[in-house]
Amino acid sequence: MAYAEIDDLKDRLGLTVYARLTDRDDGAVADNGVASDIIAEAETLLDSYLAQRYATPVDLVAHPELAITLKARTLDLSEWIAWRTSPFVTDIPARVQMLGEAAMGWLRDVATARVTLPAASAPAAPTSHDEGPRYSAEPRQFTADELDGL
């Protein structure tokens, strides 16, 4: 389930800015495909941090109380990504830069357990956690002491 939709991004930016940030040809005609990619990138970034502690994507049916928070962070990141990736702008507005940095700080805090998702009950934890390769072997047949003098 998506945390935010294209219409949410349109409402956040307004139609003129939405067209300017999503059109890759001349900055005049909105491109919903680009907007969809921007939202997908933001949601992937969100999930990459949330996955450190929670099963992702977070089930908003089971945890509807998280919908507003995750939508807000997704839109913060989407707006930041839209400004950053548009070929027609050179400077990201300070307000947008601040929102992006705040969202990233919040995600780092969630991933490191400094912040807990404000759910009525804890969302599911990740099903597995890979700590890297593991190796196990049978005990040695011959130790250095047994081979001393050979």
C-alpha positions in Angstrom: 0.0 0.0 0.0 1.3 3.4 -1.0 2.0 6.0 1.7 1.2 8.9 -0.7 -0.5 9.3 -4.1 0.1 11.5 -7.1 -2.9 13.7 -6.1 -1.3 14.2 -2.7 1.9 15.6 -4.3 -0.2 17.8 -6.6 -2.0 19.2 -3.7 1.2 19.8 -1.8 3.0 21.6 -4.6 0.1 23.2 -6.5 -0.5 22.6 -10.1 2.0 25.1 -11.5 4.9 24.0 -9.4 3.9 20.3 -9.9 4.1 20.8 -13.7 7.4 22.7 -13.4 9.0 19.9 -11.3 7.7 16.9 -13.1 8.0 17.9 -16.8 11.3 16.9 -18.2 10.8 18.5 -21.6 10.0 22.2 -21.0 8.7 22.5 -17.5 5.2 23.4 -18.5 3.2 20.2 -18.8 2.8 17.9 -15.7 4.1 14.3 -16.1 2.3 11.9 -13.8 4.9 9.2 -14.7 7.7 11.3 -13.3 5.6 12.1 -10.2 5.0 8.4 -9.7 8.7 7.7 -9.9 9.4 10.5 -7.4 6.9 9.1 -4.9 8.2 5.6 -5.4 11.8 6.8 -4.7 10.6 8.6 -1.5 8.7 5.5 -0.4 11.7 3.2 -1.1 13.9 5.5 0.9 11.4 5.6 3.7 11.1 1.8 3.7 14.9 1.3 3.6 15.2 3.0 7.0 12.0 1.6 8.5 13.1 -1.9 7.6 15.8 -1.7 10.2 13.1 -2.2 12.8 9.8 -2.9 11.1 8.3 -5.1 8.3 8.0 -2.9 5.2 6.0 -1.6 3.7 4.2 -0.8 6.9 0.7 -2.2 6.8 -1.6 0.8 7.0 -4.7 -1.3 7.2 -3.4 -2.8 10.5 -2.0 0.6 11.6 -4.2 3.4 10.2 -2.8 5.7 12.9 0.5 5.7 11.0 -1.0 6.8 7.7 -0.7 10.6 8.4 2.8 10.4 9.7 4.1 8.2 6.8 2.2 10.2 4.2 3.8 13.5 5.6 7.3 12.1 5.5 6.7 10.6 2.0 5.5 14.0 0.8 8.4 15.8 2.5 10.9 13.5 0.7 9.0 13.6 -2.6 9.0 17.4 -2.6 12.7 17.4 -1.9 13.4 14.8 -4.6 11.2 16.7 -7.1 13.2 19.9 -6.6 16.5 18.1 -6.6 15.9 16.2 -9.8 14.1 18.9 -11.9 16.2 20.1 -14.8 14.5 23.5 -14.6 15.5 24.6 -11.2 18.9 25.4 -9.8 18.3 26.0 -6.1 16.2 24.1 -3.7 14.1 26.5 -1.6 15.3 26.6 2.1 11.9 25.4 3.3 12.1 22.3 1.1 15.7 21.6 2.0 14.8 21.9 5.7 11.9 19.4 5.2 14.1 16.9 3.4 16.8 17.1 6.1 14.2 16.8 8.9 12.6 13.8 7.2 16.0 12.1 6.8 16.9 12.9 10.5 13.5 11.4 11.6 14.2 8.3 9.5 17.7 7.9 11.0 16.1 8.2 14.5 13.5 5.6 13.7 16.1 3.2 12.3 18.3 3.5 15.4 15.4 3.3 17.9 15.7 6.8 19.1 12.2 7.3 17.9 9.3 4.8 17.8 6.5 4.8 15.3 3.5 6.3 17.0 1.3 3.2 16.6 -1.4 1.9 19.0 0.5 -1.4 18.9 4.0 -2.0 17.6 4.1 -2.7 13.8 5.5 -6.1 12.8 9.3 -6.5 13.1 11.3 -7.5 10.1 11.0 -11.3 9.5 14.7 -11.8 9.2 17.9 -9.9 9.8 21.0 -10.8 7.9 24.2 -10.2 9.8 26.4 -11.4 7.0 27.9 -14.8 6.1 28.3 -17.4 8.7 30.7 -20.3 8.8 30.8 -23.4 10.9 33.0 -26.5 10.6 33.7 -29.8 12.4 36.3 -29.6 15.2 39.9 -30.0 14.0 41.1 -33.6 13.7 44.7 -32.6 14.4 45.7 -29.7 16.6 49.1 -28.0 16.7 50.0 -29.8 19.9 49.3 -33.2 18.3 51.4 -32.4 15.3 54.3 -31.0 17.3 57.5 -32.7 16.1 56.2 -34.0 12.8 
